[in-house]
Amino acid sequence: MKTSVYYKSKEKIVSVLIHLLLISVSITCLFPLIWMISSSFKTQDTIFKDMSLVPAKFHFENYIQAWQQGGFGRYFLNSIFYTVAVVIGIVIISSMAAYAFSRLRFPGRNLLFWVFIAAMMIPVPGSFVPLYVLLNKLHLRNTAAGYILCMICVGLSTSIFLFKTFFDKMPKELEDAARIDGCSKLGIWWHVALPLAKPVLAVVVIFNVLNVWNEYVLALVIFDSRPMMPLQVALNTFRGEFITQYPLLMAGLSIAALPIILVYILMQKYIVKGVTAGAVVG
């Protein structure tokens, strides 16, 4: 009896310690976001003097001024277009490739798959020179198509790996049943494999939305025309040679972060399922 009480007490203590650790980590992660939003309502004079998270006076005009001065309208639409196009391209190509690697048998299958996995170890800046030369020769530099194709390539390796991990554990009986009903391989991918892969699909979408929405350096390499730049370029408007307009910059960052937060909230229930994909199908 005493042993049982001892173990229960020990479990409670461990549980409390784990929760305290998780809460402290969460606060550490959320504090910069809260400080950013708080600073967006302050003035240039008070942003470093007023250290409170709740400003004495809220300056909502910072958001209006940031939107107008930074030209956010054009850049915002650019980023939405690039993000949607890239994510759709990655989902279609990576899911089809992953299904082929998982279910089809063809020469060089394993070698080709490991080539894709090896590409995950190459940092994006390491490919800037060959990308620049290739896009120049294909006349795709300074075009939306060239930027979208490059960003699709950036996200393919990780997405293929996640999808293949899920498809490897998918019961073959489901495919056999679909085949009996007259489905082709393409039909099985579309009607069976992809709907079952919703948890992984959500993770792939979120990861790639984050990647494309926050991308800036590759855009500088590909684009010469400023109106074609993504949203992150607008944030540089508030950084001058001698002074940075911090309240407007914080307001701009808050505007840029809002779509990502909304996407995450809408798809958060699939995150844990997607990360542990392959353990359970359905």
N, C-alpha and C positions, 0 to 999 in steps of 0.2 A: 504493500500500500504506500509506504513511504517512498519507495523507488519510483512508483507511478507519479506521485505528486512532484517528486524531484525532477523527473523528465519533463513533465508538463510545464513546470516553472522555468526550466532551462529553455524549452521551446518558445515560451512567451518572451523571455529576455532576448533570445536570438532574433525573434520576429520584430521586437521593438527596435533593436539595434539596426537591423536591415532597413526598416522603414525610416528611421532617423537618417541613415546614410543616403537613402534614395531621395528624401525630402531636401537634404542639404545639397545634393547634386542638382536637383531640379531648380532650387533657388539660384544656384550658381549659373545655371543655363538661362534662366528666365530674367535675371537681373539686367543684363545688357539690353534686352528687348524692352523691358519696362523703363530703363533709363533713357533709351532712345525716344520712346513715345513721350515721356515726361519732358525731355529737352526740346522736343518739337513744338511745345507750347510756350517756351520761354523766349526771351530776347537775347540779342548778342551780348548785352551788358550783364544780364543776370544768369546766363547759362553756366558760368563757372563760379558765380558767387552764391547762387541759391542751390544748395546741395540736396534739398528736399525732393522727394519723388512726386509730390503734389505741388505744382507751382502756385505761388500766391495769386497770380492772375493768368488766365488761359488766353493765349494769343492764337486764336483760330485762323487769323489772317495769314499765318505762316504757310498753311497748306495751300491757300489760294495763290499766294505770291510764289511759292515753290512750283506749283503747277504751271503758272503763266511764265515765270522767268526761265524755268528750265525747259520749256517747250515739251512738257511731259505727254501731251496728247498724241503727238506723232510717234514719239519713241515708245509710248505705252502700246499703241496699236502694232508697231513693229515687233515688239517682244511677244505679244499675244500671238501674232501670225507665225513667227519663228518657232515658238514653243509648241503650238498646236501641230504645225507641219512636221517638226522633228519628232515629237512624241508618237504621232501616228505612224510615221515611217519606221521608227525603231520598233514599235510594238508589232507591226505587220512582218517586217523582215526578220527580227530576232525570234519571234514565235515560230515562224515557218522554218527558219534554219535550225532552231532547237528541236522541233518536232522531227525534222529530217535526220539530225544527228542521233536522236533517241530511238527512232523507229525504223528508219530505212537502212539498208545495208548497201554500201557502195565503196569502191576502192579509195583508200586514203582518208576514210571517214575520221578515224581517230587522230591522224596527223593534222588534218585540217581543223579539227576541233581544238587541239592543243595550240595551234597557231593563233586561233582567236583568243584563247585564254592567255597566251604569252603577251598578246597585245595590251592586256590590262596593265602590264608592268611598265609600259612605255608612257612617260608623262606627255601630256598634250604639247607643251612648248618644245619638246624634242622633235616634233614633226612639223614645226612651222616652216622651215626652209623647203623641204620637199613639197609640202602642201602649196606653198606660194608659187613654186615653179610649176607644179602640175596644174593648178588653177589658171595660171597665166597661159599655158599652152592650150588648155581647153577653153579659153576665153570665158571662164566662169568667175574670175576675180572681180570684186566689186559688183556682184550680183547676189540676189536673194537665194537663188538656186545653189550657188556655190557654197554659201554659208550653211544652208540647210543640209546639204549633202555631207559637209565636213562634220557638222554636229551629230548627224545620224551615225557616222563612222565612229565618233568618240564614244557613243553610248551602246554600241552593238555588243561588245565583248561581254560586259557584265550582264547585260540583259539576256544574251544567249545562255550564259552559264546558269542564271536563275531559272529560266524556262526549262532548260534541259533537266535540271535537278528535279523539277516537278514532273515532267513527262516520263522520266525514267521509272517513277513509282506509280504511274497511272495504270490501273488494271487493264490488261489486254483484252479481257472479256468485253469491255465497253466498246472497243474498236471492232471486235468480231461481230457484236450485235449490230453495230452501225453498218458494217460491211454486208451483212445479210440483208439489211433493209435497202441496199443498193448504193451506199455512200462510196464515193471515190476517196483516195487518200487526201485530196484537197478538201473534200466534204467532211471527212472525219476530223481534220484539223479545225475547220471552221465551226462545225456543229457539236463536236464532242470535246476535243482537247482544249480549245480556247475558252469555252464557257466554264469548264472545270478549273481552269487556271486563274480564276478571278483574284484570289489572294496574291499570287505572284504578279499578275497583271497590275494590280494596284501599287505594289512596291516598285515595279519597273516604271510606272507612270510617275509616281512621286519623285523617285530618284532622278529621273531624266528631266522632269519639270524644274526641279531645283537646279540642275546642272545648266540647262539652257537659259533659264530666267536670270541666273546670276553670272552668266558668261560675259566677258568683256574683252579680254586680251586677244582672243582669236578674231573677234570682230574688228579690232584695230589692224590686224594683219590683212584681212580679206577686203575690208571696205575702205574706199577713199572718200566716198560721198557721205557726209555727216548725216543727212536725212535718212539714210538707210541703217544707221546704227541702232542697236537695241537700247533698252531703257537705261541700263547702267551708265551709258555715256552722258545722260542728262544730269547725273549726279555731279559730274565734273564741273558743271556750270557754277556751282557754289564754292569751288575751290580756286581761289586766285593765287597769284604769285606771292602776295604779301599778306593776304587775309583770307580766312575761310569763314563763310557765313554758316555757322554751325546750326542755328535753329532751322534755317531753310534746308540744310543738308539732312538734318534729322527728320524733318517733315517729308523730304523726298524719299529717304530710306524707309520711312513708315508706309508711304504710298506703295513703294516697290515691294515691301514685305507682305502687304495685305493679300494679294492673290495667292501667294504661296501658303499663307496661314489658312485661307479658305479651302484650298485644295487638300491640305493635310487634315483639316477638321472633317471634311466630307468623306475622306477615304481612310481615316485612322483605324477603323475597326478591322481593316484587312492587313494592317502592318505586321502584327505578330504572326498572323496566319501565313503571310507571305514569306517572312524571314525564316519560318520553320517549315516551309513548303516541302512536300515530299513525305512528311510523316503521315499525314492523313489526306486523302483525296476527297473533295466535296466541300 
